[in-house]
Every structure is written in C-alpha cells, then in structure tokens.
Amino acid sequence: MARAIWSGFLSFGLVTVPVGLYTATADQTIHFHQLHKGTSNRIRYRRVDEVTGEEVPLSDIVSGYDLGGGEYVVVTRDELREVAPGRSEQIEISDFVDLERIDPVYFRQTYYLAPRGKAADRAYALLRQAMRETSKVGIATLILRDKEHLVAVRPGDEVLILETMYFDDEIRKPSEEIGNLPGDTTFEGRELAVAKKLVESLTVDWSPGEYHNTYRTRVEELIESKRAGGTVTPSEERPRTNVVDLMTALEESIARARGQAAPTAPAGRKPAARPAAAGKDAGFAELAALSRAELLDLAAQQGIPGRSKLSKDALIEALAPATAPKRGRRKTSLTAGRASRTLSPPGDKAEGEEAPDARASSGYRGLPRLRAGPGALPRHRPRAPGRLHRVHR
C-alpha cells in the first residue's frame, strides 16, 4: 500500500475534506552507475574548494547568488528557512475554471488526491461528482517540500487528480525563444481537405497500453546480451525528410493508410531495388531491405497498433507473422516496398487443398489475404538484422 507524501485538507467554500497526496507516476528509466573504465570501481564526487582543492564539509557550505564579476550575495540556510513559506496543511480552492482553457504546457507533475478516513468519503465524493458534471477544475496553491506550487484539482474516474503547474512567468514564449517559426500561413481548398483526410485516416481510439518505451526494451536487451557475453550490431536507420511535393506526399500517405496501391512515382524516380527472393530467408530479407518509412506503410495496411512508436527491427518482427503465407489463406509479395491485397471468401480453397483451420474460418475472416508472388514471405522468420545476439567464439 502506497504511503501519502503529504497529508492535509482540501477546502472549497466552507467545506473541508481530509486528504492525502500520493504519487501517480513511476520512473521506469534504467539507471547506471559511473565506473572507472576497466574496473568495477564506482566514481564518487566530493565537494572541494576550487582554489585550495580541499574537501569542504557540508556545514561550511553556504549559498551565493551570482551578481556577476565574481561578486556574490551570500545567503545561509537559516535565512532561507526564515523566508520559506513553511509547512501548510491546506489546499484551498480559490477558483474553478474549464479544463480545456488550460494549455497542457502548464502541467508539471501528476498526483492522486485521496480522502483520509471514512468520515471524509461523502464530502470527497460530492466534490468529485460536482466537478465532473460541471466540467470544471479547481485552482489552488500547495506548499510541498518548502516550495509553493500552483495546482489544478480535477476529477478522475476513481479519484481526484492534482496537477502541479508552472506559474505564467515560467513558461517561455515560442516567438521569443525560436527564431525560425513559419509565418501566419492559412490554407484552404484541396491541400487542406487532403491533409484533413489524412488525419482522419490515421485517427484511432486512444489506447495508452498500445504505446511502449521501445528504447528501454532495447537497453534491457543490450544489458542481457552483454551479460551473456554477446555483442550488438546496430542497423537502425535515421528518418529522412521526404516532403518534396506536398500534395503528392499527402495523397500517397492517404492511399497507404487505407491499404490501397500508392500513386505511381513521378517520372525520373527509380523504385528502390530489392534483393531477389530465394529460399527460406528471401521474404524476410525483403522486409529487412525496406526503409523504416516503407515498413510503416506496410504496418498501416496491416492495422498494426502503436506502429509509429516501433523501431525498424520491431516493425519487421510485427510484420513477419502478419505477412507469412498460410495454406489457402494469404500470401505476400513485396513489389517496390509495397504489398497488394485481396479478400477471399472464408470458404474458398483450391482443389486438393486442406480446409482452413478454425481460426481462419472464424475470427480471422476479416484479415486481408495478400497476393502471392515470387517474393512471397515464408513462414520461417530468421533473426532480424541488428537484433541483439550472442557471439560464440
């Protein structure tokens, strides 16, 4: 059971509710220690005087505000403690606002705000329901770890959620920080219509479980491989900018998102050469020869969820089973990096062919059947290039 990092009272008007504050997120970053190369000796940092080189005890360290030119205003910990806001046990909602009026750039960190004790349940539930039905969030201040925070309290599905926020003067203005922003350009007509159509074709229901930290997974695999005495062969391609003709790029994107054949490449552009397919590894080699952008196109045709977050290797792994030939069901031919598709009635089978299995005749009826060709992908999947593997000496 999680422990509250802060306990106090949430008040609105004359109603006061005992609450506790709980961390809502967990850091999943893989952390490393610094070691002396060639040894297992940890690197340690010490506080030393930059002039004498002697280590300084913490009790002799004060804070200094740099005025420039080597001049400092020295402030002690006791003096800082005197001007600190002090511990407060109150979160007093001063205003209610519409959530959509708050730009997400203001949100800093998320916490859960839960009632303390059964006596607080009724008032807590009343506030949460009132805020949900009015689509409002409460604005208040909170003293946490000797610092004052602007906070927004909003209703969640099961609990009130508290978001610590940046103050307005902490938000940088893009026009002042970035010098190459595009001008105030307005689009209309065909370009805008096609762009909207592309957005609609890629729109899905939000499902957070479909998105994964693939970098962390690769780091874990790297650690496990090196622990077992293996090595790593990187092969990830960096994405390249391909917007030459805006309308052509938009129309091709829509066609690929819908699973249709993409428009013919402009004259003068040669299709990317693909290696000849032969033997069990030929089809997989064709997938490996594609760029990540082309693999994303195939993934869009197959409806693979979370595809935009996958690495090239992960895309190959996701596409290989989806495009592997099944007897009497579907086969794949990659032509210039694209797959063509046809649908077959569930009962269709070639003469002398075995009946499809139970999965193919029920839940898998809606899956696209891919046309066979000389480059049809085999069922066997060799190890993806660039994946972590052990080197046997």
N, C-alpha and C positions, 0 to 999 in steps of 0.2 A: 504494500500500500504506500502510495506516494505521500510525502510529508509537505505541508504547506511551507512556502518560503517566506510568507508574510501573513499575519492574521490581524484583522481589524473589523471595521464596519463600513458597509455600503449604505449611503443615505440618499434619499430623494424626497424633497419636501420635509415632512415631519416623520417619515417612515425610515427606520434604521434596521438594517439586516446584518447580523454577524456573518462574516465571510472569511474564507481562506484563499490565498493565491497559490496556484500550482503551475509548474512549467508545462507548457503544451507541446513543446517540440524536443527532439533529441538530436544531438550532434552525431552523425554517422561517419564523420571524416576519419580516415585511417591516419593515425599519428605516428611519427617516427622520432626516435632519439638521435641526437648527433653523436657520432663516434669518431675516434681518431682512426684514420684510414689504416687498414691492415691489422687493427686490434679490435678488441671489444671494450675499449676504454671510453667511458662517457665523457663528453665535453661539458665543462662547468663554467658558469660565468660568475665573476666576482665584481663587487663594487670597489673600484680603485680611484684614487686621486690622479687625475690626468697629468699633473705636474710632478708629484713625488713618486707616483707608481705604487704607493702603499694602499693596502686594503682598508676601507673605511667602515666601521661598524654602523649599523642602521640607526642607532641612537644619535649619531653625529651627523646625520644627513638631514638637510632642510630643503625646502622648495624655493626656487628662484624664478621670478618672471623676467624674461629676457627683454630689456628695453633697447637692445642694440648697442654696438660699440663696446661690448664687454661689460655693460652696466646691467645690474640685476636688482630687482626688488625682492628681498628675502622674506619669506612667509613661513612661520613654523606650523607644525601640525596642530598645536593648541589654538593658534589664531584661526586656522581654517575651521577647526571644530566649533569655534565660537560663532562663526557666520553661517555654518551649515544649517539647513532647515530643521534638523532634529528629527527624531522618530515621530511619525504620525500614525494614528490608528484609524484614520478616517479617509474614505473615498467619497467625497460629496459631489454628487452630480449637479452641476450648475446649469447645464443646457441640454436640450435634446435636439438633434439635427437629423436630416436624411442621410443615410449611409452613402447613397450614390453621390452625394455632394462632396465627399471626402476623397481626394485623389489618393490612390494606394501608395504613392511615394512618401506619404506622411507616416505610414505604419512602420514601426521599428521591430517589435517582438510580440509574440502572442502568449497569453497565459489563460488558464482556466480560473474562473471565479466561482467558488462553490460555497454553499451555506454551511455554517458551523452549528451543529446541534439540530435536533428535530423541531425545536421551537421556531427556528428561522425558516423552515421549509415553506410555510404558507405565504409569507411576505415575499420571499425569494421567487416562488413560482408565479405570484401575481405580477411582479415587476417584469419577469421574462415574457409572460404572455402579453402584457400591455405593450411592451416594446416590439414584439413580433407583429402584433395586429396593427400597430400604427406605423410599422416600418421605420422606427426611429432608433438612434443610438445615443447613449448618454455621454457627455463630455465632462471630464473631471480632472483633478490633479492627484498624484500619488507620490508620497515620499518613500523611495525604495533605495536602500543602501546609501543613505545620506545624500541622495540626489532627488531633485524634484522632476517628475515626469508628467507630461500631458498624456492623458489616456482616453480611450474610447471604450465604452462598455456596450457590447452588442449581444443580442440573443442568439444562441446556438441551438442545435437540435436537442441537446440534453443538458446544456449548462450555459451560464453566461460566460462570454468570452471578453477578456480585457486585452486591448491592444495598446502597448506603449507607443507614443508618437513623437515625431520630431516637431519642435517648435518652428514657426514660419521662417525665422531668420536662419535656421539650419538647412533649409532647402535651397540648393543652388539653382539659379535661373539658367535654363539651357542657352538662351540667347547671349548671356554674358560669359558662359563657360566654353561654348562650342562656336568656332568661327566659320564653319563651312556648312551651316544648315541651309537646306533648299529654301527658296523664296515661297511666298504665298501663292502657290500654283493651284488652280482649280481645274478639274477635269469634267468633261461631260461627253455624252454621246457614246459611241461604240467602245472606246477604250475603257471607260468607267463601267459600262454594262458587262463587258467581258471580265474585268477584274472582279466585279461583284459575283459573277457566275462562278469564278474560280474559288472565291471564298466560300460560297455555298456548297460547292462540290467537295470541299475538304472539311466541312463542318461536321462534327460528331458530338455526341453527348459527353460531357465532362466525366471522366472516369480516372481519378488520380492513381489507382492501382495499375493502370496501363503504362505508367511512366516510371522508369527506373534509372538509377545512377549507374550507367554503364562504365564510367571511369573508375568508380570504386570497385566494381566487379573485376575489371582488368587489373587493377592494382593488387587485389586479393589473389588473382590467378598468377600474377608475376611473383608475389611473395611465395606462394605454394610451389611454383615451378623452381624457383631458385633454392628453396629449402630442400627440394628433392634432387638438386644438382643439375637442373635443366638450364636452358637459355631461352632468349626471346628473339624472334625475328620480326621486327616491325614492318608493316606493309600498308598502314592506313594512309589514304590519300587526303590531302587537304582540299576542302571545297573550293571551286573556282567560280568566279563571276562569269555568267553566261548570258547576261542581258545585252543582246546586240540590237535586235528588233523587238521592241516591247510587245507589240501586238502578236507577233509570231510566237514569242515565248509564252504569252498568256494563253493563246489558243492551243498550243501543244500541251501546256500544263492541264488545261481542262480536259482535253482528249485523253490524256494518260490517267487522270484522276477518275474518269468514267470508264476506263478499261477499253477505250476504243483505239483504233490504229491512229498513231500520231500523224500530223500532216507531213508531206514529203519534204525533205530537207531542201533548202534553197540550192539552186544550181551553183556548181563550183565547190560545194562542200562534199567531201568524200565521206561515206559512212565509215565508222571505226572498224578496222579489220578485226576479225575474231579468229582464234585458232581453230583448226579443223578438229571436229569431234571424232574420237575414235576410242574404243574400249570403254571400260567402266568409269574411268576418270574424266572422259571427254566432256560430259554435260556439266559436271561440277567445275571443270576448268573454264568453261564458257562463263559461268556465273562469276568466277574469280577474276576473269578478264574485264568485266564490266566496271565502270566507274561507280562511285557511291551514288551519284545522281541518277544513273541508269538503274541501279538496284532499287533506289527509292521509287522510281516509276513502276517497276515490277511489283514492289510491295504494295503500292497504291492499288494496282489492278487486283491483287490478291486480297485486299482489305486487311492487311496485317496491322493490328493496332499498335500504337506507340512507335511507328516506324521512323518518325522524324528524330527520335532520340537514340536510335540504334547506330552502332558503328558499322563499318563495312563488313567486318567479319560476322557480326551479329545478324546483319541483313542476309548474308549468304546462308547462315545456318537456318534462319527463319524461312527463306525462300526454298531451300533444297527439298524439305519434305513436302511443301505445297505444290512443287512442280515436278516431283518424281513421278514416273509413269506407273499407273495402276492398270492391271489387265482389264480391258473392257471399260475403263472409266476415263482416264485422261492422260495425255502425254504433252510434252512441251518441246517446242522448237524455238530457239532464240535466233531472231533474224535482226542483225544490226542492233542488238541490245534490247529488242522488244519481243514480247510474246503475243501470239494471236490466240483467240479463244473461241470455242464453240460450245453450245449446250447440247446435251444428248438426253432423250427421254430416259427415265430410270430403267425401263425395261429393255432398252436396246442392247443387243450384244451380237457380236459377229458369229458367223456359222462355226460350230465346233468350239466356241468359247465358253468357259465356265460362267455360271450366273454370278453377278456381283455379290459381294458379301453383305451381311446385314446392315453394316454401317452405310455402305454405299447406296443401299436401297431405301434408307430411311432418312436419317439426319443429314446425310451428305448429298442429298439430291440437288440441293441448290448450288453446290460448288461448281465453278466453271470447269469445263473439260477443255484441256489445251491441246491444240492440233499437233499431231506427231510430225516429226521431220528428221532429217539426217542428224541434227544436233540434239535430239531428244535427250532429256536428262535421265540418267539411270537411277535406279532406286538406291544404289550404293552411294554413300557420301564419304569421300576421303577427308582427312583433316584439312581445315581451312588454312590457306597460307597466312602466315602472320600470327596464328594462334600460338599459345604457349606450349612448348613440348620439351620433353626431357631429351638430352643429348647423351647417348650411350657411347662411352669411349672403349 
